[in-house]
Amino acid sequence: MAMNESFKTETYRDTHDKITHAGNFIILPLAYLRIMSLEEAVMLATLMNIAIMEEGRDRFMEPDWFKCSSAFLKKRLELTERESRNYLSKLEKKGYIERKMFGNPAKRFIRINRSRVEDGI
């Protein structure tokens, strides 16, 4: 079985760089696991990555708010719409995020309460 030529690498570092630059990872601070479940921590880390990469920015929204659709979360985390709503609701109840609908048709926007996250860890 031949190795895919586009993914053939020389060193561990090369492999690491190819995987991380392809967006196939999230940074999950272990401190999150002290204040929330693993699923919530993965969701929050994913939202942080979206915010950092500005994938969901909208020029009409206030600073710090970003668009985050169920379809995007399904693609990124392989969650159903119900699962993503459930984890987002838990994060919102704990004060780690805020959600609001904006636009026509309405789209979901999220803002991470960074000070609340920092206080928790």
N, CA, C and O atoms as a GROMACS GRO file, in nm:
protein
  484
    1MET      N    1   0.085  -0.117   0.000
    1MET     CA    2   0.000   0.000   0.000
    1MET      C    3   0.090   0.124   0.000
    1MET      O    4   0.168   0.143   0.093
    2ALA      N    5   0.079   0.206  -0.100
    2ALA     CA    6   0.164   0.323  -0.114
    2ALA      C    7   0.113   0.438  -0.028
    2ALA      O    8  -0.007   0.459  -0.014
    3MET      N    9   0.206   0.510   0.029
    3MET     CA   10   0.172   0.626   0.109
    3MET      C   11   0.136   0.743   0.017
    3MET      O   12   0.200   0.762  -0.087
    4ASN      N   13   0.037   0.819   0.056
    4ASN     CA   14  -0.002   0.936  -0.021
    4ASN      C   15   0.119   1.030  -0.032
    4ASN      O   16   0.173   1.074   0.069
    5GLU      N   17   0.159   1.059  -0.154
    5GLU     CA   18   0.279   1.140  -0.177
    5GLU      C   19   0.267   1.279  -0.116
    5GLU      O   20   0.367   1.334  -0.070
    6SER      N   21   0.147   1.338  -0.116
    6SER     CA   22   0.132   1.473  -0.064
    6SER      C   23   0.147   1.478   0.088
    6SER      O   24   0.165   1.586   0.145
    7PHE      N   25   0.138   1.363   0.155
    7PHE     CA   26   0.148   1.360   0.300
    7PHE      C   27   0.278   1.299   0.349
    7PHE      O   28   0.300   1.289   0.470
    8LYS      N   29   0.365   1.257   0.258
    8LYS     CA   30   0.492   1.197   0.297
    8LYS      C   31   0.580   1.303   0.362
    8LYS      O   32   0.598   1.412   0.308
    9THR      N   33   0.636   1.270   0.477
    9THR     CA   34   0.718   1.368   0.550
    9THR      C   35   0.850   1.307   0.591
    9THR      O   36   0.868   1.185   0.589
   10GLU      N   37   0.941   1.395   0.627
   10GLU     CA   38   1.075   1.355   0.666
   10GLU      C   39   1.085   1.327   0.817
   10GLU      O   40   1.147   1.229   0.858
   11THR      N   41   1.024   1.413   0.897
   11THR     CA   42   1.042   1.405   1.042
   11THR      C   43   0.908   1.415   1.113
   11THR      O   44   0.805   1.446   1.053
   12TYR      N   45   0.912   1.389   1.244
   12TYR     CA   46   0.793   1.409   1.327
   12TYR      C   47   0.746   1.553   1.317
   12TYR      O   48   0.625   1.578   1.308
   13ARG      N   49   0.839   1.648   1.319
   13ARG     CA   50   0.804   1.790   1.311
   13ARG      C   51   0.731   1.822   1.182
   13ARG      O   52   0.634   1.899   1.182
   14ASP      N   53   0.775   1.764   1.070
   14ASP     CA   54   0.706   1.786   0.943
   14ASP      C   55   0.563   1.734   0.949
   14ASP      O   56   0.470   1.800   0.902
   15THR      N   57   0.546   1.616   1.007
   15THR     CA   58   0.412   1.559   1.019
   15THR      C   59   0.325   1.648   1.107
   15THR      O   60   0.211   1.678   1.071
   16HIS      N   61   0.378   1.690   1.220
   16HIS     CA   62   0.306   1.779   1.310
   16HIS      C   63   0.263   1.906   1.239
   16HIS      O   64   0.148   1.947   1.249
   17ASP      N   65   0.354   1.968   1.166
   17ASP     CA   66   0.325   2.092   1.097
   17ASP      C   67   0.216   2.073   0.990
   17ASP      O   68   0.128   2.158   0.976
   18LYS      N   69   0.222   1.963   0.916
   18LYS     CA   70   0.121   1.938   0.813
   18LYS      C   71  -0.017   1.919   0.875
   18LYS      O   72  -0.116   1.969   0.823
   19ILE      N   73  -0.024   1.846   0.985
   19ILE     CA   74  -0.153   1.821   1.049
   19ILE      C   75  -0.208   1.950   1.109
   19ILE      O   76  -0.325   1.983   1.089
   20THR      N   77  -0.126   2.023   1.183
   20THR     CA   78  -0.176   2.144   1.248
   20THR      C   79  -0.209   2.254   1.150
   20THR      O   80  -0.305   2.329   1.172
   21HIS      N   81  -0.134   2.267   1.044
   21HIS     CA   82  -0.163   2.370   0.945
   21HIS      C   83  -0.284   2.336   0.861
   21HIS      O   84  -0.340   2.424   0.796
   22ALA      N   85  -0.326   2.211   0.860
   22ALA     CA   86  -0.444   2.171   0.786
   22ALA      C   87  -0.572   2.198   0.866
   22ALA      O   88  -0.682   2.180   0.815
   23GLY      N   89  -0.558   2.241   0.992
   23GLY     CA   90  -0.674   2.272   1.075
   23GLY      C   91  -0.738   2.149   1.136
   23GLY      O   92  -0.855   2.153   1.174
   24ASN      N   93  -0.665   2.040   1.147
   24ASN     CA   94  -0.720   1.915   1.198
   24ASN      C   95  -0.696   1.898   1.347
   24ASN      O   96  -0.674   1.786   1.393
   25PHE      N   97  -0.700   2.006   1.424
   25PHE     CA   98  -0.674   1.996   1.567
   25PHE      C   99  -0.741   2.113   1.638
   25PHE      O  100  -0.781   2.211   1.575
   26ILE      N  101  -0.753   2.100   1.768
   26ILE     CA  102  -0.793   2.212   1.852
   26ILE      C  103  -0.697   2.216   1.970
   26ILE      O  104  -0.641   2.113   2.010
   27ILE      N  105  -0.678   2.332   2.025
   27ILE     CA  106  -0.598   2.347   2.146
   27ILE      C  107  -0.695   2.338   2.262
   27ILE      O  108  -0.787   2.420   2.274
   28LEU      N  109  -0.676   2.239   2.347
   28LEU     CA  110  -0.767   2.217   2.460
   28LEU      C  111  -0.691   2.236   2.590
   28LEU      O  112  -0.622   2.145   2.636
   29PRO      N  113  -0.704   2.355   2.651
   29PRO     CA  114  -0.636   2.375   2.780
   29PRO      C  115  -0.689   2.277   2.884
   29PRO      O  116  -0.810   2.267   2.904
   30LEU      N  117  -0.601   2.206   2.949
   30LEU     CA  118  -0.642   2.108   3.048
   30LEU      C  119  -0.714   2.172   3.165
   30LEU      O  120  -0.792   2.106   3.233
   31ALA      N  121  -0.688   2.299   3.190
   31ALA     CA  122  -0.755   2.369   3.299
   31ALA      C  123  -0.907   2.374   3.277
   31ALA      O  124  -0.982   2.380   3.374
   32TYR      N  125  -0.952   2.370   3.152
   32TYR     CA  126  -1.096   2.368   3.124
   32TYR      C  127  -1.162   2.247   3.189
   32TYR      O  128  -1.277   2.253   3.231
   33LEU      N  129  -1.088   2.136   3.195
   33LEU     CA  130  -1.146   2.013   3.247
   33LEU      C  131  -1.173   2.020   3.397
   33LEU      O  132  -1.246   1.937   3.450
   34ARG      N  133  -1.115   2.117   3.464
   34ARG     CA  134  -1.144   2.137   3.606
   34ARG      C  135  -1.275   2.209   3.629
   34ARG      O  136  -1.332   2.201   3.738
   35ILE      N  137  -1.324   2.279   3.527
   35ILE     CA  138  -1.444   2.362   3.546
   35ILE      C  139  -1.562   2.318   3.461
   35ILE      O  140  -1.671   2.373   3.475
   36MET      N  141  -1.543   2.219   3.373
   36MET     CA  142  -1.652   2.175   3.286
   36MET      C  143  -1.626   2.033   3.236
   36MET      O  144  -1.518   1.979   3.255
   37SER      N  145  -1.728   1.975   3.173
   37SER     CA  146  -1.714   1.840   3.118
   37SER      C  147  -1.622   1.842   2.996
   37SER      O  148  -1.594   1.948   2.940
   38LEU      N  149  -1.577   1.726   2.956
   38LEU     CA  150  -1.490   1.715   2.838
   38LEU      C  151  -1.559   1.770   2.714
   38LEU      O  152  -1.498   1.843   2.636
   39GLU      N  153  -1.686   1.736   2.697
   39GLU     CA  154  -1.760   1.782   2.579
   39GLU      C  155  -1.772   1.933   2.577
   39GLU      O  156  -1.756   1.996   2.472
   40GLU      N  157  -1.801   1.993   2.693
   40GLU     CA  158  -1.809   2.138   2.702
   40GLU      C  159  -1.673   2.202   2.675
   40GLU      O  160  -1.664   2.305   2.609
   41ALA      N  161  -1.568   2.140   2.726
   41ALA     CA  162  -1.432   2.192   2.706
   41ALA      C  163  -1.394   2.188   2.558
   41ALA      O  164  -1.334   2.282   2.507
   42VAL      N  165  -1.430   2.080   2.490
   42VAL     CA  166  -1.401   2.070   2.346
   42VAL      C  167  -1.480   2.176   2.269
   42VAL      O  168  -1.427   2.239   2.177
   43MET      N  169  -1.606   2.195   2.307
   43MET     CA  170  -1.689   2.297   2.241
   43MET      C  171  -1.630   2.436   2.264
   43MET      O  172  -1.618   2.514   2.170
   44LEU      N  173  -1.593   2.468   2.387
   44LEU     CA  174  -1.536   2.600   2.417
   44LEU      C  175  -1.404   2.620   2.344
   44LEU      O  176  -1.378   2.728   2.291
   45ALA      N  177  -1.319   2.518   2.341
   45ALA     CA  178  -1.192   2.529   2.270
   45ALA      C  179  -1.215   2.552   2.121
   45ALA      O  180  -1.144   2.630   2.058
   46THR      N  181  -1.314   2.484   2.065
   46THR     CA  182  -1.347   2.503   1.924
   46THR      C  183  -1.396   2.645   1.899
   46THR      O  184  -1.356   2.708   1.801
   47LEU      N  185  -1.481   2.696   1.988
   47LEU     CA  186  -1.529   2.833   1.974
   47LEU      C  187  -1.414   2.933   1.985
   47LEU      O  188  -1.411   3.033   1.912
   48MET      N  189  -1.320   2.907   2.076
   48MET     CA  190  -1.203   2.994   2.089
   48MET      C  191  -1.123   2.995   1.959
   48MET      O  192  -1.078   3.101   1.914
   49ASN      N  193  -1.106   2.878   1.898
   49ASN     CA  194  -1.032   2.871   1.772
   49ASN      C  195  -1.105   2.948   1.662
   49ASN      O  196  -1.041   3.018   1.583
   50ILE      N  197  -1.238   2.937   1.657
   50ILE     CA  198  -1.314   3.011   1.557
   50ILE      C  199  -1.294   3.161   1.579
   50ILE      O  200  -1.273   3.236   1.484
   51ALA      N  201  -1.301   3.204   1.705
   51ALA     CA  202  -1.284   3.346   1.736
   51ALA      C  203  -1.145   3.396   1.698
   51ALA      O  204  -1.130   3.505   1.644
   52ILE      N  205  -1.044   3.315   1.727
   52ILE     CA  206  -0.906   3.354   1.697
   52ILE      C  207  -0.882   3.361   1.547
   52ILE      O  208  -0.818   3.454   1.498
   53MET      N  209  -0.934   3.263   1.475
   53MET     CA  210  -0.910   3.256   1.331
   53MET      C  211  -1.002   3.350   1.253
   53MET      O  212  -0.986   3.365   1.132
   54GLU      N  213  -1.097   3.412   1.322
   54GLU     CA  214  -1.190   3.506   1.260
   54GLU      C  215  -1.268   3.444   1.145
   54GLU      O  216  -1.306   3.514   1.051
   55GLU      N  217  -1.294   3.313   1.152
   55GLU     CA  218  -1.370   3.247   1.047
   55GLU      C  219  -1.512   3.299   1.039
   55GLU      O  220  -1.570   3.306   0.930
   56GLY      N  221  -1.570   3.334   1.151
   56GLY     CA  222  -1.710   3.372   1.153
   56GLY      C  223  -1.735   3.521   1.164
   56GLY      O  224  -1.847   3.562   1.194
   57ARG      N  225  -1.635   3.603   1.140
   57ARG     CA  226  -1.651   3.748   1.154
   57ARG      C  227  -1.753   3.801   1.053
   57ARG      O  228  -1.763   3.753   0.940
   58ASP      N  229  -1.828   3.899   1.098
   58ASP     CA  230  -1.926   3.965   1.013
   58ASP      C  231  -1.907   4.115   1.032
   58ASP      O  232  -1.904   4.163   1.145
   59ARG      N  233  -1.894   4.187   0.925
   59ARG     CA  234  -1.862   4.330   0.935
   59ARG      C  235  -1.973   4.412   0.999
   59ARG      O  236  -1.950   4.526   1.039
   60PHE      N  237  -2.094   4.356   1.009
   60PHE     CA  238  -2.204   4.430   1.068
   60PHE      C  239  -2.220   4.404   1.219
   60PHE      O  240  -2.298   4.472   1.285
   61MET      N  241  -2.148   4.309   1.272
   61MET     CA  242  -2.161   4.274   1.414
   61MET      C  243  -2.062   4.353   1.499
   61MET      O  244  -1.963   4.406   1.450
   62GLU      N  245  -2.093   4.357   1.627
   62GLU     CA  246  -2.007   4.423   1.724
   62GLU      C  247  -1.877   4.343   1.738
   62GLU      O  248  -1.873   4.224   1.705
   63PRO      N  249  -1.770   4.407   1.788
   63PRO     CA  250  -1.645   4.334   1.810
   63PRO      C  251  -1.666   4.218   1.907
   63PRO      O  252  -1.752   4.223   1.994
   64ASP      N  253  -1.587   4.116   1.891
   64ASP     CA  254  -1.588   3.995   1.975
   64ASP      C  255  -1.701   3.898   1.943
   64ASP      O  256  -1.700   3.786   1.994
   65TRP      N  257  -1.797   3.934   1.861
   65TRP     CA  258  -1.902   3.841   1.821
   65TRP      C  259  -1.862   3.774   1.691
   65TRP      O  260  -1.806   3.838   1.602
   66PHE      N  261  -1.891   3.645   1.680
   66PHE     CA  262  -1.861   3.572   1.556
   66PHE      C  263  -1.975   3.476   1.524
   66PHE      O  264  -2.046   3.429   1.613
   67LYS      N  265  -1.990   3.449   1.396
   67LYS     CA  266  -2.096   3.360   1.348
   67LYS      C  267  -2.054   3.215   1.371
   67LYS      O  268  -1.938   3.180   1.348
   68CYS      N  269  -2.148   3.133   1.414
   68CYS     CA  270  -2.116   2.992   1.439
   68CYS      C  271  -2.241   2.908   1.412
   68CYS      O  272  -2.328   2.896   1.498
   69SER      N  273  -2.248   2.851   1.294
   69SER     CA  274  -2.367   2.775   1.254
   69SER      C  275  -2.359   2.631   1.302
   69SER      O  276  -2.251   2.580   1.332
   70SER      N  277  -2.474   2.567   1.310
   70SER     CA  278  -2.480   2.425   1.344
   70SER      C  279  -2.408   2.342   1.238
   70SER      O  280  -2.343   2.243   1.270
   71ALA      N  281  -2.421   2.384   1.112
   71ALA     CA  282  -2.354   2.311   1.003
   71ALA      C  283  -2.202   2.314   1.021
   71ALA      O  284  -2.134   2.215   0.997
   72PHE      N  285  -2.150   2.430   1.063
   72PHE     CA  286  -2.006   2.441   1.085
   72PHE      C  287  -1.962   2.350   1.199
   72PHE      O  288  -1.861   2.279   1.187
   73LEU      N  289  -2.038   2.351   1.311
   73LEU     CA  290  -2.003   2.266   1.425
   73LEU      C  291  -2.016   2.118   1.388
   73LEU      O  292  -1.936   2.035   1.433
   74LYS      N  293  -2.115   2.086   1.306
   74LYS     CA  294  -2.131   1.947   1.263
   74LYS      C  295  -2.009   1.903   1.182
   74LYS      O  296  -1.958   1.792   1.199
   75LYS      N  297  -1.965   1.990   1.093
   75LYS     CA  298  -1.848   1.959   1.011
   75LYS      C  299  -1.721   1.950   1.097
   75LYS      O  300  -1.640   1.859   1.079
   76ARG      N  301  -1.705   2.043   1.190
   76ARG     CA  302  -1.584   2.050   1.270
   76ARG      C  303  -1.579   1.944   1.380
   76ARG      O  304  -1.475   1.883   1.402
   77LEU      N  305  -1.693   1.922   1.449
   77LEU     CA  306  -1.695   1.833   1.565
   77LEU      C  307  -1.779   1.707   1.546
   77LEU      O  308  -1.784   1.622   1.635
   78GLU      N  309  -1.844   1.696   1.432
   78GLU     CA  310  -1.932   1.582   1.404
   78GLU      C  311  -2.042   1.570   1.510
   78GLU      O  312  -2.071   1.461   1.558
   79LEU      N  313  -2.103   1.684   1.545
   79LEU     CA  314  -2.214   1.687   1.639
   79LEU      C  315  -2.344   1.709   1.564
   79LEU      O  316  -2.347   1.776   1.460
   80THR      N  317  -2.452   1.654   1.616
   80THR     CA  318  -2.582   1.684   1.560
   80THR      C  319  -2.621   1.826   1.604
   80THR      O  320  -2.559   1.882   1.694
   81GLU      N  321  -2.723   1.880   1.541
   81GLU     CA  322  -2.769   2.014   1.578
   81GLU      C  323  -2.816   2.014   1.723
   81GLU      O  324  -2.791   2.110   1.797
   82ARG      N  325  -2.883   1.909   1.763
   82ARG     CA  326  -2.932   1.899   1.901
   82ARG      C  327  -2.815   1.895   2.001
   82ARG      O  328  -2.820   1.962   2.104
   83GLU      N  329  -2.712   1.817   1.970
   83GLU     CA  330  -2.596   1.809   2.059
   83GLU      C  331  -2.526   1.944   2.072
   83GLU      O  332  -2.490   1.987   2.181
   84SER      N  333  -2.506   2.010   1.958
   84SER     CA  334  -2.437   2.140   1.963
   84SER      C  335  -2.520   2.242   2.041
   84SER      O  336  -2.463   2.318   2.119
   85ARG      N  337  -2.652   2.244   2.022
   85ARG     CA  338  -2.738   2.334   2.099
   85ARG      C  339  -2.728   2.304   2.249
   85ARG      O  340  -2.724   2.395   2.331
   86ASN      N  341  -2.725   2.174   2.282
   86ASN     CA  342  -2.717   2.132   2.422
   86ASN      C  343  -2.588   2.183   2.487
   86ASN      O  344  -2.592   2.241   2.596
   87TYR      N  345  -2.474   2.161   2.422
   87TYR     CA  346  -2.345   2.204   2.480
   87TYR      C  347  -2.334   2.356   2.484
   87TYR      O  348  -2.279   2.412   2.579
   88LEU      N  349  -2.385   2.423   2.381
   88LEU     CA  350  -2.384   2.570   2.382
   88LEU      C  351  -2.471   2.623   2.496
   88LEU      O  352  -2.435   2.721   2.561
   89SER      N  353  -2.586   2.560   2.519
   89SER     CA  354  -2.674   2.601   2.629
   89SER      C  355  -2.606   2.585   2.764
   89SER      O  356  -2.617   2.672   2.850
   90LYS      N  357  -2.535   2.475   2.782
   90LYS     CA  358  -2.463   2.453   2.908
   90LYS      C  359  -2.356   2.559   2.929
   90LYS      O  360  -2.341   2.612   3.039
   91LEU      N  361  -2.281   2.591   2.822
   91LEU     CA  362  -2.178   2.695   2.834
   91LEU      C  363  -2.240   2.831   2.862
   91LEU      O  364  -2.184   2.911   2.937
   92GLU      N  365  -2.355   2.857   2.802
   92GLU     CA  366  -2.422   2.985   2.824
   92GLU      C  367  -2.475   2.994   2.967
   92GLU      O  368  -2.463   3.099   3.031
   93LYS      N  369  -2.534   2.887   3.019
   93LYS     CA  370  -2.585   2.887   3.157
   93LYS      C  371  -2.474   2.909   3.258
   93LYS      O  372  -2.495   2.971   3.362
   94LYS      N  373  -2.354   2.858   3.228
   94LYS     CA  374  -2.240   2.876   3.317
   94LYS      C  375  -2.173   3.012   3.300
   94LYS      O  376  -2.082   3.048   3.375
   95GLY      N  377  -2.218   3.089   3.199
   95GLY     CA  378  -2.166   3.224   3.178
   95GLY      C  379  -2.041   3.232   3.094
   95GLY      O  380  -1.978   3.338   3.087
   96TYR      N  381  -2.002   3.123   3.028
   96TYR     CA  382  -1.880   3.124   2.947
   96TYR      C  383  -1.900   3.184   2.808
   96TYR      O  384  -1.806   3.235   2.748
   97ILE      N  385  -2.024   3.180   2.758
   97ILE     CA  386  -2.053   3.238   2.628
   97ILE      C  387  -2.186   3.313   2.634
   97ILE      O  388  -2.266   3.294   2.725
   98GLU      N  389  -2.207   3.399   2.533
   98GLU     CA  390  -2.336   3.464   2.509
   98GLU      C  391  -2.374   3.430   2.366
   98GLU      O  392  -2.288   3.419   2.279
   99ARG      N  393  -2.504   3.414   2.343
   99ARG     CA  394  -2.552   3.387   2.207
   99ARG      C  395  -2.661   3.487   2.171
   99ARG      O  396  -2.736   3.533   2.256
  100LYS      N  397  -2.667   3.520   2.041
  100LYS     CA  398  -2.780   3.597   1.991
  100LYS      C  399  -2.795   3.571   1.843
  100LYS      O  400  -2.701   3.536   1.773
  101MET      N  401  -2.918   3.590   1.798
  101MET     CA  402  -2.950   3.573   1.657
  101MET      C  403  -2.947   3.711   1.592
  101MET      O  404  -2.990   3.809   1.653
  102PHE      N  405  -2.896   3.716   1.468
  102PHE     CA  406  -2.881   3.844   1.401
  102PHE      C  407  -2.897   3.822   1.252
  102PHE      O  408  -2.852   3.721   1.198
  103GLY      N  409  -2.959   3.918   1.184
  103GLY     CA  410  -2.969   3.915   1.039
  103GLY      C  411  -3.099   3.856   0.990
  103GLY      O  412  -3.183   3.811   1.068
  104ASN      N  413  -3.114   3.858   0.858
  104ASN     CA  414  -3.231   3.801   0.793
  104ASN      C  415  -3.185   3.728   0.668
  104ASN      O  416  -3.148   3.793   0.570
  105PRO      N  417  -3.186   3.597   0.665
  105PRO     CA  418  -3.236   3.507   0.769
  105PRO      C  419  -3.143   3.510   0.892
  105PRO      O  420  -3.024   3.539   0.881
  106ALA      N  421  -3.202   3.480   1.006
  106ALA     CA  422  -3.128   3.487   1.132
  106ALA      C  423  -3.013   3.388   1.136
  106ALA      O  424  -3.026   3.273   1.095
  107LYS      N  425  -2.901   3.436   1.185
  107LYS     CA  426  -2.782   3.352   1.204
  107LYS      C  427  -2.739   3.362   1.349
  107LYS      O  428  -2.758   3.465   1.414
  108ARG      N  429  -2.680   3.253   1.400
  108ARG     CA  430  -2.636   3.251   1.539
  108ARG      C  431  -2.498   3.315   1.551
  108ARG      O  432  -2.405   3.281   1.478
  109PHE      N  433  -2.487   3.408   1.646
  109PHE     CA  434  -2.359   3.471   1.678
  109PHE      C  435  -2.326   3.442   1.824
  109PHE      O  436  -2.415   3.433   1.908
  110ILE      N  437  -2.198   3.428   1.851
  110ILE     CA  438  -2.151   3.393   1.984
  110ILE      C  439  -2.042   3.490   2.026
  110ILE      O  440  -1.961   3.536   1.945
  111ARG      N  441  -2.041   3.520   2.155
  111ARG     CA  442  -1.931   3.596   2.213
  111ARG      C  443  -1.882   3.518   2.335
  111ARG      O  444  -1.962   3.476   2.418
  112ILE      N  445  -1.752   3.499   2.345
  112ILE     CA  446  -1.693   3.428   2.457
  112ILE      C  447  -1.667   3.527   2.569
  112ILE      O  448  -1.607   3.632   2.547
  113ASN      N  449  -1.712   3.493   2.688
  113ASN     CA  450  -1.688   3.577   2.806
  113ASN      C  451  -1.550   3.538   2.861
  113ASN      O  452  -1.538   3.453   2.950
  114ARG      N  453  -1.448   3.601   2.806
  114ARG     CA  454  -1.310   3.564   2.840
  114ARG      C  455  -1.279   3.582   2.988
  114ARG      O  456  -1.209   3.500   3.047
  115SER      N  457  -1.331   3.687   3.048
  115SER     CA  458  -1.301   3.707   3.190
  115SER      C  459  -1.362   3.597   3.275
  115SER      O  460  -1.301   3.555   3.373
  116ARG      N  461  -1.481   3.549   3.240
  116ARG     CA  462  -1.545   3.438   3.313
  116ARG      C  463  -1.463   3.311   3.297
  116ARG      O  464  -1.444   3.237   3.394
  117VAL      N  465  -1.415   3.285   3.176
  117VAL     CA  466  -1.331   3.166   3.153
  117VAL      C  467  -1.204   3.174   3.234
  117VAL      O  468  -1.165   3.078   3.300
  118GLU      N  469  -1.138   3.290   3.231
  118GLU     CA  470  -1.014   3.309   3.306
  118GLU      C  471  -1.036   3.297   3.457
  118GLU      O  472  -0.951   3.241   3.527
  119ASP      N  473  -1.148   3.348   3.506
  119ASP     CA  474  -1.179   3.338   3.649
  119ASP      C  475  -1.198   3.192   3.689
  119ASP      O  476  -1.159   3.153   3.799
  120GLY      N  477  -1.256   3.113   3.601
  120GLY     CA  478  -1.282   2.973   3.631
  120GLY      C  479  -1.156   2.887   3.638
  120GLY      O  480  -1.149   2.792   3.715
  121ILE      N  481  -1.058   2.923   3.557
  121ILE     CA  482  -0.937   2.842   3.556
  121ILE      C  483  -0.831   2.907   3.644
  121ILE      O  484  -0.721   2.854   3.656
   0.00000   0.00000   0.00000
